[in-house]
Amino acid sequence: MVRPIALAIGVSAAVVLITALCFFIDFYCLSGQMPGYKILAYPGIAWLRLFSEEINFWPKLGLLLLGQFLAYALLALVAIVGVRSFRRSCR
């Protein structure tokens, strides 16, 4: 059985890769008009609001992806532990 932390890290890493891909498509191809991007990237955008808007592009992208990783890792960990404890209680 996979440890919950390892599974949560894997899930959040996959979401970060998807978000980075969507960011580049949104930024370079669609000029900020990609439907659903702001919903997917909301945890990272909320994380960025804690910092100044006057930072350069690459640190801002790093902070966005860090916020994505932390938020989705925590969400995945809570979901995994919740599902596993529910399954144990149903036995």
BELQUI-V809362 format. One record per helix or strand of 2 or more residues. SS is the DSSP state (@ for helix, = for strand). FROM is the first residue (numbers start at 0). TO is the last residue. If there is no record, write none. Layout:
BEGIN
<<SS FROM TO> <SS FROM TO>>
END
This chain:
BEGIN
<<@ 3 28> <@ 36 39> <@ 41 47> <@ 56 88>>
END
